[in-house]
Amino acid sequence: MNAASPTANPGRLKLELSVRGVRLDASWSAEPVVDGAEHPGEVQRHIDLVLPEDIWVSAPVDNGETAPSPFVLQGSADDVTLQCNGDSIAARLVTPPRFSSRATRSGTPMGQVGAVNGAFLVINPSFACGYALAGAPCRFCRSGSGVAVEQGFPLSVHDVVEVVGAAFDEGVSEFVLFNLAYVGGEDAGIAFLEPYIRAVKRHFDTLVAVQVHPPTTDRWIDRTYAMGVDALSYSLEIYDPQVLAQHCAGRARYIGRARYDDALPYAAAIFPRGTVWSDLVVGLEPVESTVRGVDALTAMGVLPVLSLYRSAGARPPHDAPTIEALSSLYAHLFQAVQHAGIPMRWVRGFGSAITPLEARFFAGGAPRRTVAMQQFYRSRLGGAAARSLARLRRRLRVRTVSDSFDASHL
């Protein structure tokens, strides 16, 4: 294999597949090509692959409208190969889990309850986003505007527990991630999630992550940790305040940038180090602004996760960054997190984003101890140790957290 080829570097390969997409060979016989768009023309189809070193990527399928992708996918579900300029590399096709075609005992389609994204089973118990319903959605959001609440939402706690059990029995997920759209209110929806979180923690020995908008007061961050949440994300999305207001009018209007700046460092001080993260969308603002965002987040003790902008719903105000500029950005991401001493092992396996640990491939690799620790915590023994440590830490803090919350009379 040519050492200069992107196929020699799993991180670079993920980046190039994310930007350039992949073509399907004429003999292609597998079918897990996903229509990412919930509205026509919004996001092109994509295909999910696992690359060497367990790197997940969600690659757009070449639609023929731009320069042809140099990557060609051959084979079937059981035998997939990427071809690129004479190089060949084996990959694993992410097929829909078996549980997604089943229904819960109440008749709810399981695929409507949870979806697998890397190591996470992602669940959104409440469908509609308050920004969209108020006519001010984030312009890059795949949900779009005018989304109606689908029949069957909000989900029942029993359905959620049943689907989590099905996913774990099948072995397709390690953790549960509750991803809640904006719902308003002082708690930003965390009180709504509490019955689901407590039920999952009661029935399963697993770690639970939550991705929500920040509440209006820090007391609700205390409560989030006390109810059993192990990892937390308040996603800033765009660091430049003016660009944020341009693309996320509802977020700027109903929450405000300052609330993220206050909530993120507070959460990083409450939760175990390395378990609070924030997404930044790469491509909606100049790369230099994203670099400043990375530096600001790491200074707070927060892990930045860089998602590549893809939606056709809102055009960036500038030219898309080159692959070389993106490579430099990802190298800076790894170096900034490493310099801040933030553990990187907890946030991993997102197909459409580069995590700090994956960014090591752009910075000459991570120290052996960092990679070894990641591999340990991915083992059965390491996972059990991580869960035991999380429970112990919470027990040591929970009385203080509960007293603080009760004193606030919330």
Backbone hydrogen bonds, N-H to C=O, Kabsch-Sander energy under -0.5 kcal/mol:
donor,donor_aa,acceptor,acceptor_aa,energy
5,S,2,N,-1.6
8,A,5,S,-1.8
9,N,6,P,-1.7
13,L,6,P,-0.6
13,L,9,N,-2.8
14,K,10,P,-2.2
15,L,11,G,-2.2
16,E,12,R,-2.7
17,L,13,L,-2.4
18,S,14,K,-2.2
19,V,15,L,-2.1
20,R,16,E,-3.1
21,G,17,L,-1.6
22,V,60,P,-2.2
23,R,71,F,-3.0
25,D,23,R,-0.5
25,D,73,L,-2.8
28,W,25,D,-2.3
29,S,75,G,-1.3
30,A,75,G,-0.5
33,V,31,E,-3.5
34,V,32,P,-0.6
34,V,46,H,-2.8
36,G,34,V,-1.1
37,A,43,V,-0.7
38,E,142,R,-0.5
42,E,39,H,-1.9
46,H,34,V,-2.4
47,I,59,A,-2.5
48,D,32,P,-0.5
49,L,57,V,-2.7
50,V,92,R,-2.6
51,L,49,L,-0.5
51,L,55,I,-3.8
54,D,51,L,-0.8
55,I,51,L,-1.0
55,I,52,P,-0.6
56,W,54,D,-0.6
57,V,49,L,-2.4
58,S,351,G,-2.2
59,A,47,I,-2.6
59,A,57,V,-0.7
61,V,45,R,-2.7
62,D,22,V,-2.8
62,D,60,P,-0.5
72,V,83,Q,-2.2
73,L,23,R,-3.3
74,Q,72,V,-0.5
74,Q,81,T,-2.8
76,S,79,D,-1.4
79,D,76,S,-1.0
80,V,91,A,-0.7
81,T,74,Q,-2.2
82,L,89,I,-3.0
83,Q,72,V,-2.7
84,C,87,D,-2.4
85,N,70,P,-0.5
87,D,84,C,-2.4
89,I,82,L,-2.1
91,A,80,V,-1.8
92,R,50,V,-2.3
93,L,77,A,-0.5
94,V,48,D,-2.5
95,T,93,L,-0.9
100,S,97,P,-1.0
101,S,98,R,-1.5
102,R,99,F,-2.0
104,T,108,T,-2.8
107,G,104,T,-1.9
110,M,102,R,-2.8
111,G,100,S,-1.0
111,G,102,R,-0.5
112,Q,109,P,-1.4
113,V,109,P,-0.5
113,V,110,M,-1.2
114,G,110,M,-2.0
115,A,122,V,-2.1
117,N,120,F,-2.9
120,F,117,N,-2.0
121,L,175,F,-2.2
122,V,115,A,-3.4
122,V,120,F,-0.7
123,I,177,L,-2.8
124,N,113,V,-0.6
130,G,182,Y,-3.6
133,L,129,C,-2.3
134,A,130,G,-1.7
135,G,132,A,-1.5
136,A,131,Y,-3.2
139,R,247,H,-3.3
141,C,138,C,-1.8
144,G,141,C,-0.7
146,G,132,A,-0.9
153,F,150,E,-1.5
155,L,125,P,-2.0
160,V,156,S,-1.9
161,V,157,V,-2.5
162,E,158,H,-2.3
163,V,159,D,-2.3
164,V,160,V,-2.5
165,G,161,V,-2.2
166,A,162,E,-2.0
167,A,163,V,-2.6
168,F,164,V,-2.5
169,D,165,G,-2.6
170,E,166,A,-1.8
171,G,167,A,-0.9
172,V,167,A,-1.8
173,S,167,A,-0.5
174,E,119,A,-2.8
175,F,119,A,-2.1
176,V,207,L,-1.9
177,L,121,L,-2.8
178,F,209,A,-2.6
179,N,123,I,-2.3
179,N,177,L,-0.6
180,L,178,F,-0.6
180,L,211,Q,-2.1
181,A,126,S,-0.5
188,A,185,G,-0.8
190,I,187,D,-1.5
193,L,189,G,-1.5
194,E,190,I,-1.2
196,Y,193,L,-0.6
197,I,193,L,-2.5
198,R,194,E,-2.8
199,A,195,P,-1.8
200,V,196,Y,-2.4
201,K,197,I,-2.5
202,R,198,R,-1.9
203,H,199,A,-1.9
204,F,200,V,-2.2
206,T,204,F,-1.4
209,A,176,V,-3.2
210,V,231,A,-1.9
211,Q,178,F,-3.2
212,V,210,V,-0.5
212,V,233,S,-1.9
216,T,186,E,-2.6
217,T,186,E,-0.6
220,W,217,T,-1.0
221,I,218,D,-0.9
222,D,218,D,-1.8
223,R,219,R,-2.1
224,T,220,W,-2.0
225,Y,221,I,-1.9
226,A,222,D,-2.4
227,M,223,R,-2.1
228,G,225,Y,-1.3
229,V,224,T,-1.5
230,D,208,V,-3.1
231,A,208,V,-1.4
232,L,275,T,-2.4
233,S,210,V,-2.3
234,Y,277,W,-1.1
235,S,233,S,-0.5
236,L,234,Y,-0.7
237,E,279,D,-3.1
238,I,236,L,-2.2
244,L,240,D,-2.6
245,A,241,P,-2.2
246,Q,242,Q,-1.7
247,H,243,V,-2.2
248,C,244,L,-2.7
250,G,136,A,-1.0
252,A,248,C,-2.4
253,R,249,A,-2.3
254,Y,250,G,-3.1
255,I,251,R,-1.9
256,G,251,R,-2.6
259,R,256,G,-0.8
260,Y,256,G,-0.8
260,Y,257,R,-0.7
261,D,257,R,-1.7
262,D,258,A,-1.6
263,A,259,R,-2.8
264,L,260,Y,-2.3
266,Y,262,D,-1.1
267,A,263,A,-2.8
268,A,264,L,-2.3
269,A,265,P,-1.2
270,I,266,Y,-1.2
271,F,267,A,-3.0
274,G,301,G,-0.6
275,T,272,P,-1.8
277,W,232,L,-2.2
277,W,275,T,-0.5
278,S,303,L,-2.3
280,L,305,V,-2.4
281,V,237,E,-3.7
282,V,280,L,-0.6
282,V,307,S,-3.7
283,G,285,E,-0.6
284,L,281,V,-0.8
289,S,286,P,-0.9
290,T,286,P,-1.7
291,V,287,V,-2.4
292,R,288,E,-1.7
293,G,289,S,-2.0
294,V,290,T,-2.5
295,D,291,V,-2.3
296,A,292,R,-2.4
297,L,293,G,-2.5
298,T,294,V,-2.4
299,A,295,D,-1.8
300,M,296,A,-0.9
300,M,297,L,-0.7
301,G,298,T,-1.1
302,V,297,L,-2.6
303,L,276,V,-2.6
305,V,278,S,-2.2
306,L,354,I,-2.1
307,S,280,L,-2.4
307,S,305,V,-0.7
308,L,352,S,-1.2
309,Y,282,V,-2.6
312,A,42,E,-2.7
326,L,322,T,-2.4
327,S,323,I,-2.4
328,S,324,E,-2.0
329,L,325,A,-2.0
330,Y,326,L,-2.6
331,A,327,S,-2.1
332,H,328,S,-2.1
333,L,329,L,-2.1
334,F,330,Y,-2.2
335,Q,331,A,-2.3
336,A,332,H,-2.8
337,V,333,L,-2.2
338,Q,334,F,-2.6
339,H,335,Q,-2.5
340,A,336,A,-1.8
341,G,337,V,-0.6
341,G,338,Q,-1.0
342,I,337,V,-1.9
348,R,346,W,-0.8
351,G,349,G,-0.6
353,A,350,F,-0.9
354,I,306,L,-3.0
355,T,353,A,-0.6
359,A,355,T,-1.8
360,R,357,L,-1.2
361,F,358,E,-1.7
362,F,359,A,-1.7
363,A,360,R,-1.3
365,G,360,R,-3.0
370,T,367,P,-0.6
371,V,367,P,-1.7
372,A,368,R,-2.9
373,M,369,R,-2.5
374,Q,370,T,-1.7
375,Q,371,V,-2.3
376,F,372,A,-2.3
377,Y,373,M,-2.5
378,R,374,Q,-0.9
379,S,375,Q,-0.6
379,S,376,F,-1.4
382,G,376,F,-0.6
383,G,379,S,-2.8
384,A,380,R,-2.1
385,A,381,L,-2.2
386,A,382,G,-2.5
387,R,383,G,-2.2
388,S,384,A,-2.2
389,L,385,A,-2.5
390,A,386,A,-2.2
391,R,387,R,-2.2
392,L,388,S,-2.4
393,R,389,L,-2.6
394,R,390,A,-2.0
395,R,391,R,-2.4
396,L,392,L,-2.0
397,R,393,R,-1.1
398,V,394,R,-2.5
399,R,395,R,-0.6
401,V,397,R,-2.4
402,S,398,V,-3.1
403,D,399,R,-2.8
404,S,400,T,-2.3
405,F,401,V,-2.5
406,D,402,S,-3.1
407,A,403,D,-2.1
408,S,404,S,-0.8
408,S,405,F,-0.8
409,H,406,D,-1.4
410,L,405,F,-1.0
